[in-house]
Amino acid sequence: MKIRIKRIIRSVLFWHIVGAVLVLVAIVILGSLGFKITYDPNIVDNWDAIGATASWFGAVVVPFTILLIQHKWDNNKQEIADSNLAILEEVKLKQEEFESMLQALKEGTLVLNGGNAFNSTGPTVKDRIRQYISITMTPTTQEISTYMKIPLEELLPILKEMKEQRIIWTKYIRGDISNPNCRWKLLKE
C-alpha cells in the first residue's frame, strides 16, 4: 500500500491534478472575497488588488515549493544511500572472490596465464569458452584462443573434449578441427 501511494505521489499527473485543484480553490476563495474574472476592457486595473493576489499566491506557493524540494532531496539521499550499500555488497563479493582465488593459487589449483587466472581443473575454462561461443555465435578457433589468451596447442584438446561431450560442434568441411579458421557453435540444449 505504501509503495502504491509513493508511486502516485511521484507521478507527474498527480502534481498536475494537485496544481489544478489549488488553482480552483484559489478561484473560489478569491471569488468569495469579491474578485471577479472578467474580460471587460472598461474595468480599471486595481494594482492594489493585483499586488494582494500576488502576495497570497506567493504565500501559498513558496512554502509548498520548499516542501517539495525538501522531499526530493530526502528521496535522493535515500537513493544514494541504497546505491552505496549495493556497491559495498559488490565490493565484499569481489573481495571474497579474490580471497578464494588467492587461496587456490597458494594451493596450486589456480593457474595464471598472461594475467588471466583460470582454474586448472577445467570446468571454468570450458564454461568461459561456452559463454564466449554463445555470445559471438560462430567464433573461429583462433578467435577463441585470442579471447581466452590460451595458445592454440593448449586450446585444441579442450575444444576436442567439448565436441566429444556434445557441448559444441563445427561444420568445418575437412573435419580438421585443428585448423585456426574452424568455426564453432553451441549444440542446442
DRENTI-249214 format. One line per field, with one value per residue (C-alpha): residue in one letter; x, y, z. Coordinates in steps of 0.25 Angstrom, whole numbers, plus 2048, in hexadecimal, padded with zeros to 3 digits. Layout:
! DRENTI-249214
tinu: A / ...
X: X / ...
Y: Y / ...
Z: Z / ...
//
This chain:
! DRENTI-249214
tinu: M / K / I / R / I / K / R / I / I / R / S / V / L / F / W / H / I / V / G / A / V / L / V / L / V / A / I / V / I / L / G / S / L / G / F / K / I / T / Y / D / P / N / I / V / D / N / W / D / A / I / G / A / T / A / S / W / F / G / A / V / V / V / P / F / T / I / L / L / I / Q / H / K / W / D / N / N / K / Q / E / I / A / D / S / N / L / A / I / L / E / E / V / K / L / K / Q / E / E / F / E / S / M / L / Q / A / L / K / E / G / T / L / V / L / N / G / G / N / A / F / N / S / T / G / P / T / V / K / D / R / I / R / Q / Y / I / S / I / T / M / T / P / T / T / Q / E / I / S / T / Y / M / K / I / P / L / E / E / L / L / P / I / L / K / E / M / K / E / Q / R / I / I / W / T / K / Y / I / R / G / D / I / S / N / P / N / C / R / W / K / L / L / K / E
X: 800 / 80B / 812 / 806 / 804 / 812 / 811 / 805 / 80C / 818 / 810 / 80F / 800 / 7FE / 805 / 7FD / 7F0 / 7F4 / 7F8 / 7EB / 7E3 / 7EB / 7E8 / 7D9 / 7DA / 7E1 / 7D6 / 7CB / 7D1 / 7D4 / 7C6 / 7C0 / 7C9 / 7C3 / 7CD / 7C7 / 7CD / 7C9 / 7CE / 7C7 / 7D1 / 7C9 / 7CD / 7D9 / 7E4 / 7E6 / 7F4 / 7F2 / 7E9 / 7F3 / 7FE / 7F6 / 7F3 / 801 / 805 / 7FB / 7FF / 80E / 80A / 803 / 80D / 81B / 819 / 813 / 81F / 829 / 822 / 822 / 831 / 834 / 82C / 834 / 841 / 83E / 83A / 847 / 84F / 848 / 84B / 859 / 85A / 854 / 85D / 869 / 864 / 863 / 871 / 876 / 870 / 876 / 884 / 882 / 87F / 88B / 894 / 88E / 891 / 89F / 8A2 / 89D / 8A6 / 8B2 / 8AF / 8AE / 8BB / 8C2 / 8BC / 8C1 / 8B3 / 8B3 / 8BC / 8C0 / 8C1 / 8C4 / 8BD / 8B1 / 8AE / 8A7 / 8A4 / 8AD / 8A3 / 89C / 88D / 88F / 897 / 88C / 881 / 889 / 88B / 87C / 878 / 881 / 87B / 86D / 870 / 878 / 86F / 879 / 888 / 894 / 89E / 8A8 / 89D / 89B / 8AA / 8AC / 8A0 / 8A4 / 8B3 / 8B6 / 8BF / 8B9 / 8C0 / 8BA / 8AC / 8AA / 8AA / 89F / 897 / 898 / 893 / 888 / 884 / 884 / 87C / 872 / 873 / 878 / 878 / 87E / 87B / 889 / 889 / 896 / 893 / 8A1 / 89D / 8AC / 8AB / 8AA / 89F / 896 / 889 / 881 / 873 / 86B / 863 / 854 / 851
Y: 800 / 80A / 807 / 80A / 817 / 81B / 817 / 820 / 82C / 82B / 82B / 838 / 836 / 837 / 844 / 84A / 846 / 84C / 859 / 859 / 857 / 862 / 86C / 868 / 86A / 878 / 87C / 878 / 87F / 88C / 88B / 88B / 897 / 89F / 89D / 89B / 894 / 89D / 8A2 / 8AF / 8BA / 8C5 / 8C0 / 8C7 / 8BF / 8C0 / 8BE / 8BC / 8B0 / 8AA / 8AC / 8A6 / 89A / 898 / 899 / 88E / 885 / 887 / 883 / 876 / 872 / 875 / 86C / 861 / 862 / 862 / 855 / 84F / 852 / 84C / 83F / 83E / 840 / 836 / 82B / 82E / 82C / 81F / 81A / 81E / 816 / 80A / 80B / 80C / 7FF / 7F8 / 7FC / 7F8 / 7EA / 7E8 / 7EC / 7E2 / 7D7 / 7DB / 7DA / 7CC / 7C8 / 7CE / 7C7 / 7BA / 7BB / 7BF / 7B2 / 7AA / 7B0 / 7AC / 79E / 79D / 79B / 7A8 / 7AB / 7B9 / 7BB / 7C8 / 7D0 / 7C7 / 7BE / 7B1 / 7A4 / 799 / 78F / 792 / 796 / 7A5 / 7A5 / 79D / 7A6 / 7B2 / 7AC / 7A8 / 7B6 / 7BD / 7B4 / 7B7 / 7C6 / 7C6 / 7BC / 7B5 / 7B9 / 7B2 / 7AA / 7B6 / 7C0 / 7B7 / 7B5 / 7C4 / 7C7 / 7BC / 7C0 / 7B1 / 7AC / 7A4 / 798 / 798 / 79C / 791 / 786 / 78D / 790 / 782 / 77D / 787 / 782 / 773 / 777 / 77D / 78B / 792 / 78E / 792 / 791 / 792 / 78B / 784 / 77F / 784 / 78C / 78F / 79A / 7A8 / 7AC / 7A1 / 7A7 / 7A3 / 7A3 / 79E / 792 / 795 / 790
Z: 800 / 804 / 7F7 / 7EF / 7F6 / 7F4 / 7E5 / 7E4 / 7EB / 7E2 / 7D5 / 7CD / 7CB / 7DA / 7DB / 7CF / 7D6 / 7E3 / 7DC / 7D5 / 7E2 / 7E8 / 7DD / 7DE / 7ED / 7EB / 7E1 / 7EB / 7F6 / 7EE / 7E8 / 7F6 / 7FA / 7EF / 7E4 / 7D6 / 7CA / 7BF / 7B1 / 7B1 / 7AC / 7B3 / 7C0 / 7C6 / 7CB / 7DA / 7DD / 7EC / 7E9 / 7DF / 7EA / 7F4 / 7EB / 7E8 / 7F7 / 7FA / 7EF / 7F4 / 802 / 7FD / 7F2 / 7F9 / 805 / 7FC / 7F3 / 7FF / 804 / 7F6 / 7F5 / 803 / 7FF / 7F2 / 7FA / 804 / 7F9 / 7F2 / 7FF / 801 / 7F3 / 7F5 / 802 / 7FB / 7EF / 7F9 / 800 / 7F3 / 7EF / 7FD / 7FB / 7ED / 7F3 / 7FE / 7F4 / 7EB / 7F8 / 7FB / 7ED / 7ED / 7FA / 7F5 / 7E8 / 7F1 / 7FA / 7ED / 7E8 / 7F5 / 7F4 / 7E5 / 7DF / 7D8 / 7CC / 7C8 / 7B9 / 7B3 / 7BE / 7BE / 7C9 / 7C6 / 7CD / 7C9 / 7CB / 7BE / 7C0 / 7C2 / 7B5 / 7AE / 7B4 / 7AF / 7A1 / 7A0 / 7A5 / 79A / 78F / 794 / 793 / 786 / 77F / 776 / 77A / 774 / 77C / 77A / 780 / 78C / 78E / 78E / 797 / 7A1 / 7A0 / 79F / 794 / 789 / 78D / 79B / 796 / 78B / 795 / 79D / 791 / 78C / 79A / 79A / 78C / 791 / 79D / 792 / 799 / 78C / 77D / 770 / 761 / 75D / 74F / 750 / 75E / 763 / 76F / 772 / 767 / 76D / 764 / 769 / 76D / 77A / 77E / 78B / 78A / 78E / 79C
//
